[in-house]
C-alpha cells in the first residue's frame, strides 16, 4: 500500500508540473494540435514515470549473506521446550487511507454512471448512419455532443440551418479521438481526486479539443461571424455528460477569442525544448536512486574515512537524538513479551517514532516488506546486501525511503523508526549477518 501511495503522489506532482509548464508557455499559442499532444504526453508520462528505475549499481553482493526467516515468527529463536502461545494484535485502521479509498470509489462510481448514461442514451433514441459515424437523434433540445463514433444531436437541429457546421464540429471530435483523452483523464481523476491541478488539466484538454474542432469547421466554412453566432445560439442547451465531447462549455468566450487570434509563428513550437529540463528533473527526482538524501549527524562518525570500507556496516543506524539508546543487546535475554529466555540476534535501539534510520554501509536493497501484518513479527522491514559477505536487517519501521533493487550508500536515510511489528514500543531492530551467520552489531559500530 505504501508503494501505491508513493506512485500516486509522484504521478500527481508530475501532472502538476506539466500543467504549470502548459499554463506558462503554451496555453496562448494557436498550435492546438501540438498542445493536445503535449498534454497527452504529459498525462501518459506522469503515469509511467513512477514505475521507471534507471539506477545503476556497481556493487557486487553474494547470496550467502541472505536473511532467511519466517516473517510471522516472533523475533528471536526460543530455547524453551514448551510451545509459546501466539500473541494476537489488532491492526489499527488507517483512516486517511480509508478516506482516500472512499472518495476515489465515489469518483469511479461517477465514471461508470457516466458511461451507462451514454449507453442508455444510445439505446433510447433513433440511430441513423451518417458518413462513417452513427448519428443519434435526441428528442430533447440539447446541444450536440460526441462520444467516439457516436454523434448526438437534437432532432430539431438536424437538417436546420447550421446543422452541417454542428455535425462537422462533432465529427472532428470523433475523428481526432478526443474521447480517448477524456477517458484517460477521468480514470486518472479516480486516483488523483485530491490533486487540484488534475481539474485544471482536464479543463485545458477541453479547451484544446474545442479549439481544434472550431478550426476544422472554419477551414470548411470561413464565415467566422456566422459560426460564432451559431455557438452563442447553442449556449442555453446542455446535456451534462462529462465523458462526452460537447459543443458548448463555459469556455465559449475563450473559443471566440481564439478564433480571432493571429496564428502563432513557427518559432513558438521551439518552446517545447523548454520542457526537456522539466523531464530531466522529474526523471532524476523519481527514477534515479531516491535515497541520496543524507542526513548526517555531526555527533557521530557518519563521515566515511579512508580507513573504513564503505561496504562494511560501521555506523550507528539511528540518528542520536534525545531518547535514543540501546535497549536490548545481542545475546541471550528474557523476551519482553513472551517471557521466555531466547537468543536475541540483534540490537534493539529505542528511539522516538519517525527518527531517521541510516544504511550502515553501501549496498543493494534486496527486500522492502510490503503488506506486513501490523503487530506481528518484524513489521515493516528492509534487508540490504553488502559486499564482503555482509547483510543488514532494519525492522519495526514506520515508513520507507527506498525501493527494492535500489543502490544505497552509507549514511543514506532508508526509513524511519516505528513499532509496526511485535513490539512494546517504538524502536529499531537491527541485525547484521556475516557470511550467512548472525554477528553482534555492536562489534561493527565505529
PLY file of the C-alpha trace (Angstrom):
ply
format ascii 1.0
element vertex 446
property float x
property float y
property float z
element edge 445
property int vertex1
property int vertex2
end_header
0.00 0.00 0.00
2.89 2.34 0.79
4.30 1.85 -2.73
0.90 2.57 -4.28
0.59 5.89 -2.49
4.18 6.81 -3.38
3.27 6.12 -7.01
0.12 8.28 -6.77
1.93 11.23 -5.15
4.81 11.16 -7.65
2.35 10.94 -10.53
0.35 13.87 -9.11
3.47 16.04 -8.82
4.37 15.25 -12.43
0.86 16.19 -13.63
1.07 19.47 -11.71
4.44 20.41 -13.24
3.31 19.57 -16.79
0.20 21.72 -16.33
2.17 24.66 -14.90
4.52 24.50 -17.91
1.49 24.49 -20.26
-0.08 27.45 -18.47
3.15 29.48 -18.59
4.39 28.75 -22.10
1.84 27.05 -24.40
-1.72 27.99 -23.46
-1.91 31.17 -25.58
-0.40 29.66 -28.73
-2.58 28.62 -31.67
-0.68 25.38 -32.33
-3.66 23.46 -30.98
-2.73 20.01 -32.28
0.75 20.44 -30.88
-0.71 21.48 -27.49
-3.04 18.49 -27.48
-0.18 16.03 -27.95
1.87 17.85 -25.31
-0.96 17.45 -22.79
-1.46 13.81 -23.76
2.27 13.12 -23.47
2.36 14.78 -20.03
-0.51 12.60 -18.87
0.96 9.30 -20.08
4.46 10.27 -18.92
3.09 11.03 -15.44
1.50 7.56 -15.28
4.70 5.79 -16.35
7.34 7.93 -14.60
7.00 6.50 -11.05
7.39 2.97 -12.46
10.77 3.73 -14.05
14.06 2.99 -12.34
17.30 3.93 -14.08
19.50 3.33 -11.05
22.73 1.55 -11.93
24.82 -0.25 -9.36
28.42 -1.39 -9.41
28.08 -3.14 -6.06
28.70 -6.90 -6.17
26.96 -8.98 -3.50
26.73 -12.72 -2.99
23.86 -14.93 -1.89
25.37 -16.48 1.22
24.59 -13.49 3.39
20.83 -13.54 2.92
18.42 -13.46 5.84
16.12 -16.47 5.99
13.28 -16.42 8.48
9.58 -16.90 8.96
8.48 -13.31 8.96
5.50 -14.02 11.21
7.68 -15.84 13.76
8.35 -13.79 16.85
11.79 -12.20 16.69
14.47 -14.46 18.16
14.82 -18.22 18.48
13.34 -19.80 21.59
15.35 -22.17 23.83
12.29 -23.20 25.82
10.83 -26.67 25.34
7.22 -25.62 25.66
5.04 -24.11 23.00
4.53 -20.40 23.21
1.06 -19.04 22.61
0.63 -16.71 19.65
0.30 -13.05 20.51
-2.53 -11.54 18.51
-2.51 -7.89 17.57
-5.40 -5.91 16.19
-4.37 -3.71 13.33
-5.21 -0.07 13.74
-7.28 1.21 10.84
-5.63 3.92 8.79
-8.43 6.43 8.44
-6.50 8.54 5.92
-6.25 5.54 3.58
-9.90 4.63 4.14
-10.96 8.21 3.35
-8.82 8.27 0.20
-10.31 4.96 -1.00
-13.85 6.12 -0.19
-13.59 9.33 -2.23
-11.76 7.55 -5.05
-14.56 4.95 -5.14
-17.15 7.71 -5.48
-15.28 9.15 -8.46
-15.08 5.68 -10.02
-18.82 5.13 -9.50
-19.42 8.52 -11.12
-17.26 7.47 -14.09
-19.22 4.21 -14.52
-22.51 6.11 -14.16
-21.49 8.47 -16.99
-20.66 5.52 -19.24
-24.03 3.90 -18.57
-25.76 7.23 -19.13
-24.26 7.43 -22.63
-25.11 3.78 -23.41
-28.66 4.31 -22.18
-28.98 7.38 -24.44
-27.73 5.38 -27.45
-30.35 2.67 -26.88
-33.18 5.10 -26.18
-33.15 7.11 -29.41
-33.21 6.62 -33.15
-29.82 5.96 -34.78
-29.07 6.67 -38.44
-25.93 6.17 -40.50
-24.11 9.41 -41.21
-20.94 9.00 -43.28
-18.74 6.71 -41.18
-20.47 7.63 -37.93
-23.63 6.75 -36.03
-25.96 9.70 -35.58
-28.23 9.58 -32.53
-31.29 11.84 -32.89
-32.32 13.20 -29.50
-35.88 14.23 -28.77
-34.86 16.80 -26.16
-33.49 20.21 -27.06
-29.85 19.62 -26.12
-26.64 20.84 -27.70
-24.72 18.38 -29.93
-22.04 16.19 -28.40
-19.99 13.14 -29.37
-18.50 10.02 -27.82
-16.06 8.11 -30.01
-18.01 7.35 -33.26
-21.41 8.34 -31.86
-22.70 11.81 -32.74
-25.63 13.12 -30.69
-27.84 15.95 -31.99
-31.35 17.18 -31.32
-33.98 16.29 -33.95
-34.89 19.99 -34.03
-31.32 20.92 -35.03
-30.84 18.10 -37.54
-31.47 19.46 -41.02
-31.79 23.05 -39.82
-29.61 25.98 -40.85
-26.16 25.47 -39.35
-26.63 21.74 -38.72
-23.81 20.93 -41.12
-21.42 23.02 -39.01
-22.76 21.46 -35.81
-22.19 17.95 -37.12
-18.82 18.81 -38.61
-17.73 20.09 -35.21
-18.64 16.75 -33.60
-17.16 14.73 -36.47
-13.81 16.40 -35.82
-14.05 15.41 -32.14
-14.79 11.83 -33.18
-12.17 11.68 -35.93
-9.45 13.06 -33.66
-10.35 10.51 -30.93
-10.83 13.19 -28.29
-12.88 10.75 -26.23
-9.68 8.75 -25.70
-8.10 11.74 -23.91
-11.22 12.20 -21.80
-11.31 8.56 -20.68
-7.65 8.62 -19.57
-8.27 11.84 -17.64
-11.36 10.51 -15.89
-9.53 7.34 -14.81
-6.59 9.38 -13.55
-9.05 11.58 -11.68
-10.13 8.49 -9.69
-6.55 8.17 -8.41
-5.76 11.89 -8.10
-9.07 13.40 -6.98
-7.10 15.30 -4.30
-4.84 16.98 -6.88
-6.18 20.46 -7.81
-4.05 20.50 -10.96
-5.81 17.47 -12.46
-9.01 19.53 -12.74
-7.14 22.36 -14.47
-5.51 19.76 -16.71
-8.96 18.46 -17.65
-10.15 21.98 -18.46
-7.05 22.57 -20.62
-7.85 19.42 -22.59
-11.44 20.56 -23.13
-10.23 23.93 -24.40
-7.78 22.39 -26.86
-10.41 19.91 -28.10
-12.84 22.74 -28.77
-10.20 24.90 -30.46
-9.31 22.00 -32.78
-12.96 21.37 -33.68
-13.62 25.09 -34.24
-10.60 25.39 -36.51
-11.73 22.35 -38.53
-15.16 23.92 -39.10
-13.70 27.28 -40.12
-11.38 25.62 -42.65
-14.51 24.31 -44.41
-16.58 27.42 -43.82
-14.62 30.61 -43.29
-17.61 32.67 -42.12
-16.42 33.33 -38.56
-19.30 35.68 -37.70
-21.99 33.15 -38.65
-20.20 30.36 -36.82
-19.74 32.43 -33.66
-23.46 33.28 -33.73
-24.21 29.56 -34.04
-22.08 28.88 -30.96
-23.90 31.56 -28.98
-27.28 30.14 -30.02
-26.26 26.79 -28.51
-25.22 28.15 -25.09
-28.60 27.60 -23.44
-28.69 23.93 -24.46
-26.77 21.35 -22.49
-26.51 17.63 -21.98
-24.41 17.11 -18.90
-22.24 14.09 -19.72
-18.67 14.80 -18.66
-17.25 11.93 -20.74
-18.70 13.34 -23.97
-17.17 15.97 -26.24
-19.93 18.56 -26.11
-20.48 21.54 -28.39
-20.66 24.10 -25.58
-18.72 24.64 -22.39
-18.23 27.60 -20.09
-15.17 28.33 -22.26
-17.33 29.74 -25.11
-15.84 33.19 -24.61
-12.28 31.81 -24.88
-13.24 29.92 -28.05
-14.48 33.07 -29.72
-11.34 34.96 -28.68
-9.12 32.20 -30.03
-10.89 32.28 -33.42
-9.85 35.90 -33.86
-6.28 35.47 -32.61
-3.41 35.77 -35.06
-1.75 32.41 -35.63
1.40 31.84 -33.59
4.66 31.87 -35.50
6.55 28.69 -36.24
9.21 29.66 -33.73
6.60 29.16 -30.99
6.99 25.42 -31.48
10.55 25.64 -30.19
9.12 26.43 -26.75
8.74 22.69 -26.37
12.52 22.49 -25.94
11.97 24.13 -22.57
10.16 21.01 -21.40
13.32 18.89 -21.72
14.82 20.22 -18.44
11.45 19.52 -16.78
11.51 15.90 -17.98
15.12 15.54 -16.86
14.32 16.89 -13.38
11.35 14.52 -13.00
13.43 11.54 -14.12
16.19 12.37 -11.66
13.75 13.02 -8.83
11.57 9.93 -9.19
13.51 7.39 -11.29
17.17 7.62 -10.32
18.04 6.42 -6.83
15.82 8.40 -4.47
17.97 7.54 -1.46
20.58 10.21 -1.99
19.24 12.17 0.97
21.98 12.00 3.55
21.03 13.24 6.99
24.42 13.22 8.66
24.84 13.65 12.39
27.83 15.74 13.37
27.93 13.98 16.75
28.55 10.57 15.12
31.11 9.30 12.66
28.73 9.16 9.69
31.51 10.64 7.56
33.35 7.86 5.81
37.10 7.71 6.31
39.71 6.14 4.11
40.45 3.52 6.79
36.88 2.20 6.75
35.44 0.17 3.91
32.13 1.67 2.80
30.80 -1.89 2.28
31.27 -2.94 5.93
28.48 -1.96 8.37
30.25 0.52 10.61
27.97 3.36 11.75
25.16 3.65 14.26
21.92 3.07 12.29
19.79 5.66 14.09
20.28 9.38 14.46
21.31 10.03 18.06
18.66 12.42 19.29
17.30 12.67 22.81
15.79 9.39 23.95
17.91 7.20 21.64
19.68 4.29 23.35
20.33 0.57 23.00
17.52 -1.04 24.97
18.40 -4.67 24.27
21.80 -6.03 23.27
22.83 -9.05 21.20
22.76 -12.39 23.05
20.53 -14.44 25.35
17.74 -12.49 27.01
14.30 -12.76 28.55
11.80 -11.97 25.79
9.87 -8.83 26.90
6.51 -10.16 25.64
6.75 -13.95 25.65
8.60 -14.01 28.99
10.88 -16.89 27.99
14.64 -16.98 27.56
15.56 -16.53 23.90
18.53 -15.74 21.70
18.39 -12.15 20.50
20.28 -11.91 17.19
20.13 -8.13 17.04
20.37 -4.92 18.95
17.16 -3.05 19.73
17.62 0.71 19.65
14.94 2.70 21.45
14.10 5.92 19.58
11.12 8.26 19.03
8.81 7.25 16.19
9.82 8.86 12.90
13.54 9.09 13.78
15.61 8.62 10.58
17.25 5.22 10.04
20.55 5.10 8.11
22.06 2.45 5.86
25.15 1.34 7.77
27.11 0.50 4.60
26.92 0.73 0.82
24.72 -1.97 -0.66
21.69 -3.08 -2.66
18.19 -3.13 -1.19
17.03 -6.73 -1.55
13.76 -6.63 0.39
11.27 -3.93 1.34
8.45 -5.64 3.20
5.04 -4.84 1.77
1.64 -5.96 3.09
3.00 -6.59 6.57
0.67 -7.55 9.38
0.52 -4.82 11.99
1.66 -6.06 15.40
3.23 -9.29 14.13
6.83 -10.36 13.63
9.24 -7.84 12.15
6.56 -5.44 10.91
7.89 -3.19 8.17
11.49 -4.12 7.44
14.33 -3.59 4.95
17.12 -6.02 4.05
20.28 -4.67 2.41
23.02 -6.87 0.92
26.60 -5.56 1.04
29.96 -6.65 -0.30
32.39 -8.78 1.73
29.62 -11.18 2.78
27.53 -8.75 4.87
23.77 -8.22 5.07
21.82 -5.94 7.40
18.19 -6.03 8.56
16.26 -2.96 9.76
12.81 -3.76 11.18
9.89 -2.30 13.16
9.94 0.68 10.77
7.09 3.17 10.43
7.84 4.14 6.80
10.29 3.55 3.95
12.52 5.84 1.91
13.86 3.22 -0.52
12.65 0.69 -3.08
13.77 -2.86 -3.80
16.83 -3.32 -6.08
17.96 0.22 -5.32
21.56 1.10 -4.55
22.14 2.87 -1.24
25.22 4.37 0.34
26.45 4.54 3.89
24.57 7.31 5.69
21.53 7.37 3.35
18.15 7.64 5.06
16.37 4.37 4.22
13.39 4.54 6.58
12.02 5.75 9.89
11.73 4.24 13.35
8.36 2.81 14.38
6.69 -0.13 16.10
4.95 -1.87 13.21
5.63 -5.46 14.33
5.61 -7.39 17.62
6.83 -4.65 19.91
6.46 -3.00 23.30
7.29 0.44 21.92
8.95 2.47 19.21
12.42 1.11 18.35
14.71 -0.18 15.60
15.51 -3.91 15.50
18.91 -4.08 13.74
20.68 -7.29 12.69
23.99 -7.93 10.91
24.99 -11.13 9.12
28.48 -12.03 8.01
28.83 -14.95 5.57
25.34 -16.15 6.45
25.82 -16.08 10.26
24.46 -13.55 12.73
27.09 -11.41 14.43
26.96 -8.84 17.20
26.14 -5.46 15.51
27.91 -3.57 18.31
31.22 -5.08 17.19
30.85 -3.07 13.97
29.88 0.33 15.40
32.84 2.61 14.81
0 1
1 2
2 3
3 4
4 5
5 6
6 7
7 8
8 9
9 10
10 11
11 12
12 13
13 14
14 15
15 16
16 17
17 18
18 19
19 20
20 21
21 22
22 23
23 24
24 25
25 26
26 27
27 28
28 29
29 30
30 31
31 32
32 33
33 34
34 35
35 36
36 37
37 38
38 39
39 40
40 41
41 42
42 43
43 44
44 45
45 46
46 47
47 48
48 49
49 50
50 51
51 52
52 53
53 54
54 55
55 56
56 57
57 58
58 59
59 60
60 61
61 62
62 63
63 64
64 65
65 66
66 67
67 68
68 69
69 70
70 71
71 72
72 73
73 74
74 75
75 76
76 77
77 78
78 79
79 80
80 81
81 82
82 83
83 84
84 85
85 86
86 87
87 88
88 89
89 90
90 91
91 92
92 93
93 94
94 95
95 96
96 97
97 98
98 99
99 100
100 101
101 102
102 103
103 104
104 105
105 106
106 107
107 108
108 109
109 110
110 111
111 112
112 113
113 114
114 115
115 116
116 117
117 118
118 119
119 120
120 121
121 122
122 123
123 124
124 125
125 126
126 127
127 128
128 129
129 130
130 131
131 132
132 133
133 134
134 135
135 136
136 137
137 138
138 139
139 140
140 141
141 142
142 143
143 144
144 145
145 146
146 147
147 148
148 149
149 150
150 151
151 152
152 153
153 154
154 155
155 156
156 157
157 158
158 159
159 160
160 161
161 162
162 163
163 164
164 165
165 166
166 167
167 168
168 169
169 170
170 171
171 172
172 173
173 174
174 175
175 176
176 177
177 178
178 179
179 180
180 181
181 182
182 183
183 184
184 185
185 186
186 187
187 188
188 189
189 190
190 191
191 192
192 193
193 194
194 195
195 196
196 197
197 198
198 199
199 200
200 201
201 202
202 203
203 204
204 205
205 206
206 207
207 208
208 209
209 210
210 211
211 212
212 213
213 214
214 215
215 216
216 217
217 218
218 219
219 220
220 221
221 222
222 223
223 224
224 225
225 226
226 227
227 228
228 229
229 230
230 231
231 232
232 233
233 234
234 235
235 236
236 237
237 238
238 239
239 240
240 241
241 242
242 243
243 244
244 245
245 246
246 247
247 248
248 249
249 250
250 251
251 252
252 253
253 254
254 255
255 256
256 257
257 258
258 259
259 260
260 261
261 262
262 263
263 264
264 265
265 266
266 267
267 268
268 269
269 270
270 271
271 272
272 273
273 274
274 275
275 276
276 277
277 278
278 279
279 280
280 281
281 282
282 283
283 284
284 285
285 286
286 287
287 288
288 289
289 290
290 291
291 292
292 293
293 294
294 295
295 296
296 297
297 298
298 299
299 300
300 301
301 302
302 303
303 304
304 305
305 306
306 307
307 308
308 309
309 310
310 311
311 312
312 313
313 314
314 315
315 316
316 317
317 318
318 319
319 320
320 321
321 322
322 323
323 324
324 325
325 326
326 327
327 328
328 329
329 330
330 331
331 332
332 333
333 334
334 335
335 336
336 337
337 338
338 339
339 340
340 341
341 342
342 343
343 344
344 345
345 346
346 347
347 348
348 349
349 350
350 351
351 352
352 353
353 354
354 355
355 356
356 357
357 358
358 359
359 360
360 361
361 362
362 363
363 364
364 365
365 366
366 367
367 368
368 369
369 370
370 371
371 372
372 373
373 374
374 375
375 376
376 377
377 378
378 379
379 380
380 381
381 382
382 383
383 384
384 385
385 386
386 387
387 388
388 389
389 390
390 391
391 392
392 393
393 394
394 395
395 396
396 397
397 398
398 399
399 400
400 401
401 402
402 403
403 404
404 405
405 406
406 407
407 408
408 409
409 410
410 411
411 412
412 413
413 414
414 415
415 416
416 417
417 418
418 419
419 420
420 421
421 422
422 423
423 424
424 425
425 426
426 427
427 428
428 429
429 430
430 431
431 432
432 433
433 434
434 435
435 436
436 437
437 438
438 439
439 440
440 441
441 442
442 443
443 444
444 445
